Amino acid sequence: MVNAPGTPRTRGFNCANCGGAVELRALAHTRSVTCTTCGSLLDPRDPNVVILQEAARRESITPTIPLGTRGTWHGQPYEVIGFQRRSITVDGTQYSWDEYVLFNPFRGFRYLTDYQGHWNDVRTIRELPVVDTRSNRPTATHDNRKYTHFQHAQATTDFVIGEFPWRVTLGDQVVTDDFVEPPYMLSSEGTEQERTWSLGTYTPGETIWKAFGLPGAPPEPVGVFANQPNPYKKGANAGCTAFFVLFGLLVALFLLRMITADRERVFSSSYTYQPGAPEASFVTAPFTLSDDGTISIEIDANVSNNWLGFDVALINIGTGTAYNTDKELEFYFGTEGGESWTEGSRSGSMFLPSVPAGEYYLRVEPEGPAGIATGYTLRVVRDVPSKLPYAIALVCLLFLPFLTGWRSGWFEQKRQAESDYGSSSSDDDDDDED
Amino acid sequence: MRLAILMLLGLTVLGTARTADVRGWMGRSNTVRNVPRSVRDNPGAYRALYAGNPRYFGGK
């Protein structure tokens, strides 16, 4: 009988331990297989079917994907023929994950790994990655992609069932090193002398459920996995891109305004404050604002260890609208302990919102200390740019990368916390191998 | 799409900043309407403090 293409052929033999029938899917590729009746681990390549390990030590675990399940994976039919549970111990805590052996007679083996709902599609690679251990955090380069070291540990095989293309026994221990570049993970395992490399690709559980026609929904992933793609990274990148583009526009807008602002001086005159005068307030000569714009009323006062205050009204002659503002100037100086000091300023300005064009005058009411006559100069400048709105805009723009980036950063922090380089991890790699 | 939304948001901020600058939203004044023309002849009759809060000149 000839099997249809894609349908695995099977061969059987009797278990050397219990005599039960054992079926092989991967035929000559299988290096070890478990007896479905008694659970003993057998070597089918030995003419006498040697028992690698008896069933006594084995616990019972039901794989999430049952052995014998067939599905279409990467466009090819594959069958789940083996399952093993392995674990590492880090800082006294045991972390276990499951591995499934997929087999296609024409394509060979692939593997699926599952750690708390995080699935990886794994294949072994023949090309040896280039490992660089010069920095504190080693890297590995494979196929022009650079991976960062994530974890070094010693993995132990805790449970096996089905067929395996290598000779497996319970309690097998190998040294593992994982390098990540999400969604990929480059892993090596073996001894210091001989290592096997594999490449994993983070795969949503839904994809596997659909491919193998599994009932229900896959378990929800717990936490953040080593090579899990950061779902917030796109948003963070968009936030950074938007910020830099908008920051450039803001600078251009600011410079344009600084260059093109009229800064037209429409009035300037000097006065002297005379304390004790019967009427301190006065009005200035009329002046014209040729266009709408912001107004800056600037004052320079010759104050020395005294102060001078001003109530100022910019009054439109035509409409009678007055824009009231005020300013106090004070300037003190002296010497203390051999060091001179000053406080305050002899200059100041009052900034008014956009004022319509028209004929205006100032009504000024100065006030100062008794007995000190003080000279001062008043200037009115139209269309004066202000830096403050642009500064506020810059602060607002800074929120873009912050708001879009903090979740991405939090995600990466959680990822790194699980690595040898995270804050919650021990610095001593030996701990991982306990 | 996300970038477009962020750009739109940012451009709104820039537009607001530009408008705030040109219109002088950062300026401060109390506006009084219909100030009589007689103020030019009698400046002391004008009371700017009626338009807002009285101001205290402290000094030292």
Boltz contact constraints between the chains, C-beta under 6 A:
constraints:
  - contact:
      token1: [A, 235]
      token2: [B, 2]
      max_distance: 6.0
  - contact:
      token1: [A, 238]
      token2: [B, 2]
      max_distance: 6.0
  - contact:
      token1: [A, 238]
      token2: [B, 3]
      max_distance: 6.0
  - contact:
      token1: [A, 238]
      token2: [B, 6]
      max_distance: 6.0
  - contact:
      token1: [A, 242]
      token2: [B, 3]
      max_distance: 6.0
  - contact:
      token1: [A, 242]
      token2: [B, 6]
      max_distance: 6.0
  - contact:
      token1: [A, 242]
      token2: [B, 7]
      max_distance: 6.0
  - contact:
      token1: [A, 242]
      token2: [B, 10]
      max_distance: 6.0
  - contact:
      token1: [A, 246]
      token2: [B, 10]
      max_distance: 6.0
  - contact:
      token1: [A, 249]
      token2: [B, 14]
      max_distance: 6.0
  - contact:
      token1: [A, 250]
      token2: [B, 14]
      max_distance: 6.0
  - contact:
      token1: [A, 253]
      token2: [B, 14]
      max_distance: 6.0
  - contact:
      token1: [A, 253]
      token2: [B, 18]
      max_distance: 6.0
  - contact:
      token1: [A, 279]
      token2: [B, 44]
      max_distance: 6.0
  - contact:
      token1: [A, 281]
      token2: [B, 43]
      max_distance: 6.0
  - contact:
      token1: [A, 281]
      token2: [B, 44]
      max_distance: 6.0
  - contact:
      token1: [A, 282]
      token2: [B, 43]
      max_distance: 6.0
  - contact:
      token1: [A, 283]
      token2: [B, 40]
      max_distance: 6.0
  - contact:
      token1: [A, 283]
      token2: [B, 43]
      max_distance: 6.0
  - contact:
      token1: [A, 294]
      token2: [B, 24]
      max_distance: 6.0
  - contact:
      token1: [A, 307]
      token2: [B, 59]
      max_distance: 6.0
  - contact:
      token1: [A, 309]
      token2: [B, 57]
      max_distance: 6.0
  - contact:
      token1: [A, 311]
      token2: [B, 48]
      max_distance: 6.0
  - contact:
      token1: [A, 313]
      token2: [B, 48]
      max_distance: 6.0
  - contact:
      token1: [A, 315]
      token2: [B, 35]
      max_distance: 6.0
  - contact:
      token1: [A, 320]
      token2: [B, 34]
      max_distance: 6.0
  - contact:
      token1: [A, 320]
      token2: [B, 35]
      max_distance: 6.0
  - contact:
      token1: [A, 321]
      token2: [B, 33]
      max_distance: 6.0
  - contact:
      token1: [A, 322]
      token2: [B, 32]
      max_distance: 6.0
  - contact:
      token1: [A, 322]
      token2: [B, 35]
      max_distance: 6.0
  - contact:
      token1: [A, 323]
      token2: [B, 29]
      max_distance: 6.0
  - contact:
      token1: [A, 323]
      token2: [B, 31]
      max_distance: 6.0
  - contact:
      token1: [A, 324]
      token2: [B, 29]
      max_distance: 6.0
  - contact:
      token1: [A, 324]
      token2: [B, 30]
      max_distance: 6.0
  - contact:
      token1: [A, 324]
      token2: [B, 48]
      max_distance: 6.0
  - contact:
      token1: [A, 324]
      token2: [B, 51]
      max_distance: 6.0
  - contact:
      token1: [A, 325]
      token2: [B, 29]
      max_distance: 6.0
  - contact:
      token1: [A, 326]
      token2: [B, 55]
      max_distance: 6.0
  - contact:
      token1: [A, 328]
      token2: [B, 57]
      max_distance: 6.0
  - contact:
      token1: [A, 351]
      token2: [B, 27]
      max_distance: 6.0
  - contact:
      token1: [A, 352]
      token2: [B, 27]
      max_distance: 6.0
  - contact:
      token1: [A, 352]
      token2: [B, 29]
      max_distance: 6.0
  - contact:
      token1: [A, 353]
      token2: [B, 24]
      max_distance: 6.0
  - contact:
      token1: [A, 353]
      token2: [B, 27]
      max_distance: 6.0
  - contact:
      token1: [A, 354]
      token2: [B, 23]
      max_distance: 6.0
  - contact:
      token1: [A, 354]
      token2: [B, 24]
      max_distance: 6.0
  - contact:
      token1: [A, 363]
      token2: [B, 43]
      max_distance: 6.0
  - contact:
      token1: [A, 363]
      token2: [B, 46]
      max_distance: 6.0
  - contact:
      token1: [A, 367]
      token2: [B, 57]
      max_distance: 6.0
  - contact:
      token1: [A, 385]
      token2: [B, 21]
      max_distance: 6.0
  - contact:
      token1: [A, 386]
      token2: [B, 21]
      max_distance: 6.0
  - contact:
      token1: [A, 386]
      token2: [B, 26]
      max_distance: 6.0
  - contact:
      token1: [A, 388]
      token2: [B, 26]
      max_distance: 6.0
  - contact:
      token1: [A, 389]
      token2: [B, 17]
      max_distance: 6.0
  - contact:
      token1: [A, 389]
      token2: [B, 20]
      max_distance: 6.0
  - contact:
      token1: [A, 389]
      token2: [B, 21]
      max_distance: 6.0
  - contact:
      token1: [A, 390]
      token2: [B, 17]
      max_distance: 6.0
  - contact:
      token1: [A, 393]
      token2: [B, 13]
      max_distance: 6.0
  - contact:
      token1: [A, 393]
      token2: [B, 17]
      max_distance: 6.0
  - contact:
      token1: [A, 396]
      token2: [B, 13]
      max_distance: 6.0
  - contact:
      token1: [A, 397]
      token2: [B, 10]
      max_distance: 6.0
  - contact:
      token1: [A, 400]
      token2: [B, 6]
      max_distance: 6.0
